[in-house]
Amino acid sequence: MESALYSFEAARDIIKMILDKGLDHRRSLEYYSMSVGLICIYARPFTNNQPVGKLSEGIVPTEFKHRHTLIMTLRHKLFAHADASILAAPDDYPNEAVI
């Protein structure tokens, strides 16, 4: 729980920095890098962190489940594992062999 608390406090602090700086998400590399860090730090307690293990997603309040799911998807498919499927439609895969 101490590790999770640290992650959630760090995520809170990053959000505060983004808001305090008034960063423009369309033009700022600083916004992008802080957002990637925020998403990865928030998601950390919900992944299999050895030797700590992971928190149950059951602790996420119902009103935040959709946002939580979106954040976890971004972490797993875009930032941590770079799954190109989140960025391209299935018909747009240039490296897929045609059979």
Phi and psi restraints in degrees (range 20) as a CNS / XPLOR table:
assign (resid 1 and name C) (resid 2 and name N)
       (resid 2 and name CA) (resid 2 and name C) 1.0 -63.8 20.0 2
assign (resid 2 and name N) (resid 2 and name CA)
       (resid 2 and name C) (resid 3 and name N) 1.0 -40.8 20.0 2
assign (resid 2 and name C) (resid 3 and name N)
       (resid 3 and name CA) (resid 3 and name C) 1.0 -64.1 20.0 2
assign (resid 3 and name N) (resid 3 and name CA)
       (resid 3 and name C) (resid 4 and name N) 1.0 -42.6 20.0 2
assign (resid 3 and name C) (resid 4 and name N)
       (resid 4 and name CA) (resid 4 and name C) 1.0 -63.9 20.0 2
assign (resid 4 and name N) (resid 4 and name CA)
       (resid 4 and name C) (resid 5 and name N) 1.0 -44.0 20.0 2
assign (resid 4 and name C) (resid 5 and name N)
       (resid 5 and name CA) (resid 5 and name C) 1.0 -59.0 20.0 2
assign (resid 5 and name N) (resid 5 and name CA)
       (resid 5 and name C) (resid 6 and name N) 1.0 -44.2 20.0 2
assign (resid 5 and name C) (resid 6 and name N)
       (resid 6 and name CA) (resid 6 and name C) 1.0 -59.0 20.0 2
assign (resid 6 and name N) (resid 6 and name CA)
       (resid 6 and name C) (resid 7 and name N) 1.0 -44.3 20.0 2
assign (resid 6 and name C) (resid 7 and name N)
       (resid 7 and name CA) (resid 7 and name C) 1.0 -62.2 20.0 2
assign (resid 7 and name N) (resid 7 and name CA)
       (resid 7 and name C) (resid 8 and name N) 1.0 -45.5 20.0 2
assign (resid 7 and name C) (resid 8 and name N)
       (resid 8 and name CA) (resid 8 and name C) 1.0 -67.0 20.0 2
assign (resid 8 and name N) (resid 8 and name CA)
       (resid 8 and name C) (resid 9 and name N) 1.0 -36.8 20.0 2
assign (resid 8 and name C) (resid 9 and name N)
       (resid 9 and name CA) (resid 9 and name C) 1.0 -66.7 20.0 2
assign (resid 9 and name N) (resid 9 and name CA)
       (resid 9 and name C) (resid 10 and name N) 1.0 -40.3 20.0 2
assign (resid 9 and name C) (resid 10 and name N)
       (resid 10 and name CA) (resid 10 and name C) 1.0 -64.5 20.0 2
assign (resid 10 and name N) (resid 10 and name CA)
       (resid 10 and name C) (resid 11 and name N) 1.0 -41.9 20.0 2
assign (resid 10 and name C) (resid 11 and name N)
       (resid 11 and name CA) (resid 11 and name C) 1.0 -61.3 20.0 2
assign (resid 11 and name N) (resid 11 and name CA)
       (resid 11 and name C) (resid 12 and name N) 1.0 -44.2 20.0 2
assign (resid 11 and name C) (resid 12 and name N)
       (resid 12 and name CA) (resid 12 and name C) 1.0 -58.3 20.0 2
assign (resid 12 and name N) (resid 12 and name CA)
       (resid 12 and name C) (resid 13 and name N) 1.0 -43.6 20.0 2
assign (resid 12 and name C) (resid 13 and name N)
       (resid 13 and name CA) (resid 13 and name C) 1.0 -66.2 20.0 2
assign (resid 13 and name N) (resid 13 and name CA)
       (resid 13 and name C) (resid 14 and name N) 1.0 -36.7 20.0 2
assign (resid 13 and name C) (resid 14 and name N)
       (resid 14 and name CA) (resid 14 and name C) 1.0 -66.3 20.0 2
assign (resid 14 and name N) (resid 14 and name CA)
       (resid 14 and name C) (resid 15 and name N) 1.0 -42.7 20.0 2
assign (resid 14 and name C) (resid 15 and name N)
       (resid 15 and name CA) (resid 15 and name C) 1.0 -58.7 20.0 2
assign (resid 15 and name N) (resid 15 and name CA)
       (resid 15 and name C) (resid 16 and name N) 1.0 -45.1 20.0 2
assign (resid 15 and name C) (resid 16 and name N)
       (resid 16 and name CA) (resid 16 and name C) 1.0 -60.6 20.0 2
assign (resid 16 and name N) (resid 16 and name CA)
       (resid 16 and name C) (resid 17 and name N) 1.0 -42.3 20.0 2
assign (resid 16 and name C) (resid 17 and name N)
       (resid 17 and name CA) (resid 17 and name C) 1.0 -63.3 20.0 2
assign (resid 17 and name N) (resid 17 and name CA)
       (resid 17 and name C) (resid 18 and name N) 1.0 -43.3 20.0 2
assign (resid 17 and name C) (resid 18 and name N)
       (resid 18 and name CA) (resid 18 and name C) 1.0 -59.9 20.0 2
assign (resid 18 and name N) (resid 18 and name CA)
       (resid 18 and name C) (resid 19 and name N) 1.0 -46.2 20.0 2
assign (resid 18 and name C) (resid 19 and name N)
       (resid 19 and name CA) (resid 19 and name C) 1.0 -67.7 20.0 2
assign (resid 19 and name N) (resid 19 and name CA)
       (resid 19 and name C) (resid 20 and name N) 1.0 -42.8 20.0 2
assign (resid 19 and name C) (resid 20 and name N)
       (resid 20 and name CA) (resid 20 and name C) 1.0 -63.1 20.0 2
assign (resid 20 and name N) (resid 20 and name CA)
       (resid 20 and name C) (resid 21 and name N) 1.0 -36.7 20.0 2
assign (resid 20 and name C) (resid 21 and name N)
       (resid 21 and name CA) (resid 21 and name C) 1.0 -80.1 20.0 2
assign (resid 21 and name N) (resid 21 and name CA)
       (resid 21 and name C) (resid 22 and name N) 1.0 -14.8 20.0 2
assign (resid 21 and name C) (resid 22 and name N)
       (resid 22 and name CA) (resid 22 and name C) 1.0 60.3 20.0 2
assign (resid 22 and name N) (resid 22 and name CA)
       (resid 22 and name C) (resid 23 and name N) 1.0 41.9 20.0 2
assign (resid 22 and name C) (resid 23 and name N)
       (resid 23 and name CA) (resid 23 and name C) 1.0 -68.8 20.0 2
assign (resid 23 and name N) (resid 23 and name CA)
       (resid 23 and name C) (resid 24 and name N) 1.0 139.4 20.0 2
assign (resid 23 and name C) (resid 24 and name N)
       (resid 24 and name CA) (resid 24 and name C) 1.0 -90.7 20.0 2
assign (resid 24 and name N) (resid 24 and name CA)
       (resid 24 and name C) (resid 25 and name N) 1.0 115.0 20.0 2
assign (resid 24 and name C) (resid 25 and name N)
       (resid 25 and name CA) (resid 25 and name C) 1.0 -65.7 20.0 2
assign (resid 25 and name N) (resid 25 and name CA)
       (resid 25 and name C) (resid 26 and name N) 1.0 -17.6 20.0 2
assign (resid 25 and name C) (resid 26 and name N)
       (resid 26 and name CA) (resid 26 and name C) 1.0 -85.4 20.0 2
assign (resid 26 and name N) (resid 26 and name CA)
       (resid 26 and name C) (resid 27 and name N) 1.0 -18.3 20.0 2
assign (resid 26 and name C) (resid 27 and name N)
       (resid 27 and name CA) (resid 27 and name C) 1.0 -130.4 20.0 2
assign (resid 27 and name N) (resid 27 and name CA)
       (resid 27 and name C) (resid 28 and name N) 1.0 -5.8 20.0 2
assign (resid 27 and name C) (resid 28 and name N)
       (resid 28 and name CA) (resid 28 and name C) 1.0 -105.5 20.0 2
assign (resid 28 and name N) (resid 28 and name CA)
       (resid 28 and name C) (resid 29 and name N) 1.0 119.6 20.0 2
assign (resid 28 and name C) (resid 29 and name N)
       (resid 29 and name CA) (resid 29 and name C) 1.0 -66.4 20.0 2
assign (resid 29 and name N) (resid 29 and name CA)
       (resid 29 and name C) (resid 30 and name N) 1.0 -31.2 20.0 2
assign (resid 29 and name C) (resid 30 and name N)
       (resid 30 and name CA) (resid 30 and name C) 1.0 -64.5 20.0 2
assign (resid 30 and name N) (resid 30 and name CA)
       (resid 30 and name C) (resid 31 and name N) 1.0 -41.3 20.0 2
assign (resid 30 and name C) (resid 31 and name N)
       (resid 31 and name CA) (resid 31 and name C) 1.0 -61.8 20.0 2
assign (resid 31 and name N) (resid 31 and name CA)
       (resid 31 and name C) (resid 32 and name N) 1.0 -45.8 20.0 2
assign (resid 31 and name C) (resid 32 and name N)
       (resid 32 and name CA) (resid 32 and name C) 1.0 -60.3 20.0 2
assign (resid 32 and name N) (resid 32 and name CA)
       (resid 32 and name C) (resid 33 and name N) 1.0 -50.1 20.0 2
assign (resid 32 and name C) (resid 33 and name N)
       (resid 33 and name CA) (resid 33 and name C) 1.0 -66.0 20.0 2
assign (resid 33 and name N) (resid 33 and name CA)
       (resid 33 and name C) (resid 34 and name N) 1.0 -37.4 20.0 2
assign (resid 33 and name C) (resid 34 and name N)
       (resid 34 and name CA) (resid 34 and name C) 1.0 -68.0 20.0 2
assign (resid 34 and name N) (resid 34 and name CA)
       (resid 34 and name C) (resid 35 and name N) 1.0 -36.3 20.0 2
assign (resid 34 and name C) (resid 35 and name N)
       (resid 35 and name CA) (resid 35 and name C) 1.0 -67.2 20.0 2
assign (resid 35 and name N) (resid 35 and name CA)
       (resid 35 and name C) (resid 36 and name N) 1.0 -42.4 20.0 2
assign (resid 35 and name C) (resid 36 and name N)
       (resid 36 and name CA) (resid 36 and name C) 1.0 -60.7 20.0 2
assign (resid 36 and name N) (resid 36 and name CA)
       (resid 36 and name C) (resid 37 and name N) 1.0 -46.8 20.0 2
assign (resid 36 and name C) (resid 37 and name N)
       (resid 37 and name CA) (resid 37 and name C) 1.0 -60.1 20.0 2
assign (resid 37 and name N) (resid 37 and name CA)
       (resid 37 and name C) (resid 38 and name N) 1.0 -44.0 20.0 2
assign (resid 37 and name C) (resid 38 and name N)
       (resid 38 and name CA) (resid 38 and name C) 1.0 -58.7 20.0 2
assign (resid 38 and name N) (resid 38 and name CA)
       (resid 38 and name C) (resid 39 and name N) 1.0 -48.1 20.0 2
assign (resid 38 and name C) (resid 39 and name N)
       (resid 39 and name CA) (resid 39 and name C) 1.0 -64.1 20.0 2
assign (resid 39 and name N) (resid 39 and name CA)
       (resid 39 and name C) (resid 40 and name N) 1.0 -44.2 20.0 2
assign (resid 39 and name C) (resid 40 and name N)
       (resid 40 and name CA) (resid 40 and name C) 1.0 -67.7 20.0 2
assign (resid 40 and name N) (resid 40 and name CA)
       (resid 40 and name C) (resid 41 and name N) 1.0 -39.2 20.0 2
assign (resid 40 and name C) (resid 41 and name N)
       (resid 41 and name CA) (resid 41 and name C) 1.0 -68.8 20.0 2
assign (resid 41 and name N) (resid 41 and name CA)
       (resid 41 and name C) (resid 42 and name N) 1.0 -43.1 20.0 2
assign (resid 41 and name C) (resid 42 and name N)
       (resid 42 and name CA) (resid 42 and name C) 1.0 -60.4 20.0 2
assign (resid 42 and name N) (resid 42 and name CA)
       (resid 42 and name C) (resid 43 and name N) 1.0 -43.0 20.0 2
assign (resid 42 and name C) (resid 43 and name N)
       (resid 43 and name CA) (resid 43 and name C) 1.0 -73.6 20.0 2
assign (resid 43 and name N) (resid 43 and name CA)
       (resid 43 and name C) (resid 44 and name N) 1.0 -23.1 20.0 2
assign (resid 43 and name C) (resid 44 and name N)
       (resid 44 and name CA) (resid 44 and name C) 1.0 -49.0 20.0 2
assign (resid 44 and name N) (resid 44 and name CA)
       (resid 44 and name C) (resid 45 and name N) 1.0 -47.9 20.0 2
assign (resid 44 and name C) (resid 45 and name N)
       (resid 45 and name CA) (resid 45 and name C) 1.0 -65.4 20.0 2
assign (resid 45 and name N) (resid 45 and name CA)
       (resid 45 and name C) (resid 46 and name N) 1.0 -18.8 20.0 2
assign (resid 45 and name C) (resid 46 and name N)
       (resid 46 and name CA) (resid 46 and name C) 1.0 -95.8 20.0 2
assign (resid 46 and name N) (resid 46 and name CA)
       (resid 46 and name C) (resid 47 and name N) 1.0 5.9 20.0 2
assign (resid 46 and name C) (resid 47 and name N)
       (resid 47 and name CA) (resid 47 and name C) 1.0 -109.4 20.0 2
assign (resid 47 and name N) (resid 47 and name CA)
       (resid 47 and name C) (resid 48 and name N) 1.0 167.6 20.0 2
assign (resid 47 and name C) (resid 48 and name N)
       (resid 48 and name CA) (resid 48 and name C) 1.0 -77.6 20.0 2
assign (resid 48 and name N) (resid 48 and name CA)
       (resid 48 and name C) (resid 49 and name N) 1.0 81.8 20.0 2
assign (resid 48 and name C) (resid 49 and name N)
       (resid 49 and name CA) (resid 49 and name C) 1.0 -82.9 20.0 2
assign (resid 49 and name N) (resid 49 and name CA)
       (resid 49 and name C) (resid 50 and name N) 1.0 115.7 20.0 2
assign (resid 49 and name C) (resid 50 and name N)
       (resid 50 and name CA) (resid 50 and name C) 1.0 -86.4 20.0 2
assign (resid 50 and name N) (resid 50 and name CA)
       (resid 50 and name C) (resid 51 and name N) 1.0 140.2 20.0 2
assign (resid 50 and name C) (resid 51 and name N)
       (resid 51 and name CA) (resid 51 and name C) 1.0 -91.2 20.0 2
assign (resid 51 and name N) (resid 51 and name CA)
       (resid 51 and name C) (resid 52 and name N) 1.0 8.8 20.0 2
assign (resid 51 and name C) (resid 52 and name N)
       (resid 52 and name CA) (resid 52 and name C) 1.0 -73.3 20.0 2
assign (resid 52 and name N) (resid 52 and name CA)
       (resid 52 and name C) (resid 53 and name N) 1.0 -36.0 20.0 2
assign (resid 52 and name C) (resid 53 and name N)
       (resid 53 and name CA) (resid 53 and name C) 1.0 88.3 20.0 2
assign (resid 53 and name N) (resid 53 and name CA)
       (resid 53 and name C) (resid 54 and name N) 1.0 -167.0 20.0 2
assign (resid 53 and name C) (resid 54 and name N)
       (resid 54 and name CA) (resid 54 and name C) 1.0 -125.5 20.0 2
assign (resid 54 and name N) (resid 54 and name CA)
       (resid 54 and name C) (resid 55 and name N) 1.0 153.0 20.0 2
assign (resid 54 and name C) (resid 55 and name N)
       (resid 55 and name CA) (resid 55 and name C) 1.0 -76.0 20.0 2
assign (resid 55 and name N) (resid 55 and name CA)
       (resid 55 and name C) (resid 56 and name N) 1.0 149.9 20.0 2
assign (resid 55 and name C) (resid 56 and name N)
       (resid 56 and name CA) (resid 56 and name C) 1.0 -74.3 20.0 2
assign (resid 56 and name N) (resid 56 and name CA)
       (resid 56 and name C) (resid 57 and name N) 1.0 137.8 20.0 2
assign (resid 56 and name C) (resid 57 and name N)
       (resid 57 and name CA) (resid 57 and name C) 1.0 -69.8 20.0 2
assign (resid 57 and name N) (resid 57 and name CA)
       (resid 57 and name C) (resid 58 and name N) 1.0 -7.0 20.0 2
assign (resid 57 and name C) (resid 58 and name N)
       (resid 58 and name CA) (resid 58 and name C) 1.0 -64.9 20.0 2
assign (resid 58 and name N) (resid 58 and name CA)
       (resid 58 and name C) (resid 59 and name N) 1.0 -16.7 20.0 2
assign (resid 58 and name C) (resid 59 and name N)
       (resid 59 and name CA) (resid 59 and name C) 1.0 -79.2 20.0 2
assign (resid 59 and name N) (resid 59 and name CA)
       (resid 59 and name C) (resid 60 and name N) 1.0 -11.9 20.0 2
assign (resid 59 and name C) (resid 60 and name N)
       (resid 60 and name CA) (resid 60 and name C) 1.0 -75.9 20.0 2
assign (resid 60 and name N) (resid 60 and name CA)
       (resid 60 and name C) (resid 61 and name N) 1.0 123.4 20.0 2
assign (resid 60 and name C) (resid 61 and name N)
       (resid 61 and name CA) (resid 61 and name C) 1.0 -58.8 20.0 2
assign (resid 61 and name N) (resid 61 and name CA)
       (resid 61 and name C) (resid 62 and name N) 1.0 145.5 20.0 2
assign (resid 61 and name C) (resid 62 and name N)
       (resid 62 and name CA) (resid 62 and name C) 1.0 -51.3 20.0 2
assign (resid 62 and name N) (resid 62 and name CA)
       (resid 62 and name C) (resid 63 and name N) 1.0 -42.3 20.0 2
assign (resid 62 and name C) (resid 63 and name N)
       (resid 63 and name CA) (resid 63 and name C) 1.0 -67.4 20.0 2
assign (resid 63 and name N) (resid 63 and name CA)
       (resid 63 and name C) (resid 64 and name N) 1.0 -13.6 20.0 2
assign (resid 63 and name C) (resid 64 and name N)
       (resid 64 and name CA) (resid 64 and name C) 1.0 -110.5 20.0 2
assign (resid 64 and name N) (resid 64 and name CA)
       (resid 64 and name C) (resid 65 and name N) 1.0 1.7 20.0 2
assign (resid 64 and name C) (resid 65 and name N)
       (resid 65 and name CA) (resid 65 and name C) 1.0 -57.5 20.0 2
assign (resid 65 and name N) (resid 65 and name CA)
       (resid 65 and name C) (resid 66 and name N) 1.0 -43.8 20.0 2
assign (resid 65 and name C) (resid 66 and name N)
       (resid 66 and name CA) (resid 66 and name C) 1.0 -61.8 20.0 2
assign (resid 66 and name N) (resid 66 and name CA)
       (resid 66 and name C) (resid 67 and name N) 1.0 -46.1 20.0 2
assign (resid 66 and name C) (resid 67 and name N)
       (resid 67 and name CA) (resid 67 and name C) 1.0 -64.1 20.0 2
assign (resid 67 and name N) (resid 67 and name CA)
       (resid 67 and name C) (resid 68 and name N) 1.0 -41.7 20.0 2
assign (resid 67 and name C) (resid 68 and name N)
       (resid 68 and name CA) (resid 68 and name C) 1.0 -59.5 20.0 2
assign (resid 68 and name N) (resid 68 and name CA)
       (resid 68 and name C) (resid 69 and name N) 1.0 -46.2 20.0 2
assign (resid 68 and name C) (resid 69 and name N)
       (resid 69 and name CA) (resid 69 and name C) 1.0 -61.3 20.0 2
assign (resid 69 and name N) (resid 69 and name CA)
       (resid 69 and name C) (resid 70 and name N) 1.0 -42.5 20.0 2
assign (resid 69 and name C) (resid 70 and name N)
       (resid 70 and name CA) (resid 70 and name C) 1.0 -62.0 20.0 2
assign (resid 70 and name N) (resid 70 and name CA)
       (resid 70 and name C) (resid 71 and name N) 1.0 -45.7 20.0 2
assign (resid 70 and name C) (resid 71 and name N)
       (resid 71 and name CA) (resid 71 and name C) 1.0 -61.8 20.0 2
assign (resid 71 and name N) (resid 71 and name CA)
       (resid 71 and name C) (resid 72 and name N) 1.0 -44.2 20.0 2
assign (resid 71 and name C) (resid 72 and name N)
       (resid 72 and name CA) (resid 72 and name C) 1.0 -65.3 20.0 2
assign (resid 72 and name N) (resid 72 and name CA)
       (resid 72 and name C) (resid 73 and name N) 1.0 -37.7 20.0 2
assign (resid 72 and name C) (resid 73 and name N)
       (resid 73 and name CA) (resid 73 and name C) 1.0 -64.5 20.0 2
assign (resid 73 and name N) (resid 73 and name CA)
       (resid 73 and name C) (resid 74 and name N) 1.0 -44.3 20.0 2
assign (resid 73 and name C) (resid 74 and name N)
       (resid 74 and name CA) (resid 74 and name C) 1.0 -60.4 20.0 2
assign (resid 74 and name N) (resid 74 and name CA)
       (resid 74 and name C) (resid 75 and name N) 1.0 -43.6 20.0 2
assign (resid 74 and name C) (resid 75 and name N)
       (resid 75 and name CA) (resid 75 and name C) 1.0 -62.2 20.0 2
assign (resid 75 and name N) (resid 75 and name CA)
       (resid 75 and name C) (resid 76 and name N) 1.0 -48.8 20.0 2
assign (resid 75 and name C) (resid 76 and name N)
       (resid 76 and name CA) (resid 76 and name C) 1.0 -73.7 20.0 2
assign (resid 76 and name N) (resid 76 and name CA)
       (resid 76 and name C) (resid 77 and name N) 1.0 -39.3 20.0 2
assign (resid 76 and name C) (resid 77 and name N)
       (resid 77 and name CA) (resid 77 and name C) 1.0 -101.9 20.0 2
assign (resid 77 and name N) (resid 77 and name CA)
       (resid 77 and name C) (resid 78 and name N) 1.0 -20.9 20.0 2
assign (resid 77 and name C) (resid 78 and name N)
       (resid 78 and name CA) (resid 78 and name C) 1.0 -112.6 20.0 2
assign (resid 78 and name N) (resid 78 and name CA)
       (resid 78 and name C) (resid 79 and name N) 1.0 -48.2 20.0 2
assign (resid 78 and name C) (resid 79 and name N)
       (resid 79 and name CA) (resid 79 and name C) 1.0 -94.1 20.0 2
assign (resid 79 and name N) (resid 79 and name CA)
       (resid 79 and name C) (resid 80 and name N) 1.0 -47.9 20.0 2
assign (resid 79 and name C) (resid 80 and name N)
       (resid 80 and name CA) (resid 80 and name C) 1.0 -82.3 20.0 2
assign (resid 80 and name N) (resid 80 and name CA)
       (resid 80 and name C) (resid 81 and name N) 1.0 -33.1 20.0 2
assign (resid 80 and name C) (resid 81 and name N)
       (resid 81 and name CA) (resid 81 and name C) 1.0 -123.0 20.0 2
assign (resid 81 and name N) (resid 81 and name CA)
       (resid 81 and name C) (resid 82 and name N) 1.0 -3.0 20.0 2
assign (resid 81 and name C) (resid 82 and name N)
       (resid 82 and name CA) (resid 82 and name C) 1.0 49.5 20.0 2
assign (resid 82 and name N) (resid 82 and name CA)
       (resid 82 and name C) (resid 83 and name N) 1.0 51.5 20.0 2
assign (resid 82 and name C) (resid 83 and name N)
       (resid 83 and name CA) (resid 83 and name C) 1.0 -77.3 20.0 2
assign (resid 83 and name N) (resid 83 and name CA)
       (resid 83 and name C) (resid 84 and name N) 1.0 109.1 20.0 2
assign (resid 83 and name C) (resid 84 and name N)
       (resid 84 and name CA) (resid 84 and name C) 1.0 -63.6 20.0 2
assign (resid 84 and name N) (resid 84 and name CA)
       (resid 84 and name C) (resid 85 and name N) 1.0 -16.8 20.0 2
assign (resid 84 and name C) (resid 85 and name N)
       (resid 85 and name CA) (resid 85 and name C) 1.0 -63.4 20.0 2
assign (resid 85 and name N) (resid 85 and name CA)
       (resid 85 and name C) (resid 86 and name N) 1.0 -22.5 20.0 2
assign (resid 85 and name C) (resid 86 and name N)
       (resid 86 and name CA) (resid 86 and name C) 1.0 -74.3 20.0 2
assign (resid 86 and name N) (resid 86 and name CA)
       (resid 86 and name C) (resid 87 and name N) 1.0 -20.8 20.0 2
assign (resid 86 and name C) (resid 87 and name N)
       (resid 87 and name CA) (resid 87 and name C) 1.0 -101.1 20.0 2
assign (resid 87 and name N) (resid 87 and name CA)
       (resid 87 and name C) (resid 88 and name N) 1.0 -20.5 20.0 2
assign (resid 87 and name C) (resid 88 and name N)
       (resid 88 and name CA) (resid 88 and name C) 1.0 -126.6 20.0 2
assign (resid 88 and name N) (resid 88 and name CA)
       (resid 88 and name C) (resid 89 and name N) 1.0 147.1 20.0 2
assign (resid 88 and name C) (resid 89 and name N)
       (resid 89 and name CA) (resid 89 and name C) 1.0 -73.6 20.0 2
assign (resid 89 and name N) (resid 89 and name CA)
       (resid 89 and name C) (resid 90 and name N) 1.0 153.6 20.0 2
assign (resid 89 and name C) (resid 90 and name N)
       (resid 90 and name CA) (resid 90 and name C) 1.0 -53.0 20.0 2
assign (resid 90 and name N) (resid 90 and name CA)
       (resid 90 and name C) (resid 91 and name N) 1.0 -32.8 20.0 2
assign (resid 90 and name C) (resid 91 and name N)
       (resid 91 and name CA) (resid 91 and name C) 1.0 -75.1 20.0 2
assign (resid 91 and name N) (resid 91 and name CA)
       (resid 91 and name C) (resid 92 and name N) 1.0 -9.4 20.0 2
assign (resid 91 and name C) (resid 92 and name N)
       (resid 92 and name CA) (resid 92 and name C) 1.0 -98.0 20.0 2
assign (resid 92 and name N) (resid 92 and name CA)
       (resid 92 and name C) (resid 93 and name N) 1.0 6.9 20.0 2
assign (resid 92 and name C) (resid 93 and name N)
       (resid 93 and name CA) (resid 93 and name C) 1.0 -74.0 20.0 2
assign (resid 93 and name N) (resid 93 and name CA)
       (resid 93 and name C) (resid 94 and name N) 1.0 105.9 20.0 2
assign (resid 93 and name C) (resid 94 and name N)
       (resid 94 and name CA) (resid 94 and name C) 1.0 -74.6 20.0 2
assign (resid 94 and name N) (resid 94 and name CA)
       (resid 94 and name C) (resid 95 and name N) 1.0 -21.6 20.0 2
assign (resid 94 and name C) (resid 95 and name N)
       (resid 95 and name CA) (resid 95 and name C) 1.0 -99.6 20.0 2
assign (resid 95 and name N) (resid 95 and name CA)
       (resid 95 and name C) (resid 96 and name N) 1.0 2.0 20.0 2
assign (resid 95 and name C) (resid 96 and name N)
       (resid 96 and name CA) (resid 96 and name C) 1.0 -79.2 20.0 2
assign (resid 96 and name N) (resid 96 and name CA)
       (resid 96 and name C) (resid 97 and name N) 1.0 130.2 20.0 2
assign (resid 96 and name C) (resid 97 and name N)
       (resid 97 and name CA) (resid 97 and name C) 1.0 -67.9 20.0 2
assign (resid 97 and name N) (resid 97 and name CA)
       (resid 97 and name C) (resid 98 and name N) 1.0 139.5 20.0 2
assign (resid 97 and name C) (resid 98 and name N)
       (resid 98 and name CA) (resid 98 and name C) 1.0 -92.3 20.0 2
assign (resid 98 and name N) (resid 98 and name CA)
       (resid 98 and name C) (resid 99 and name N) 1.0 124.3 20.0 2
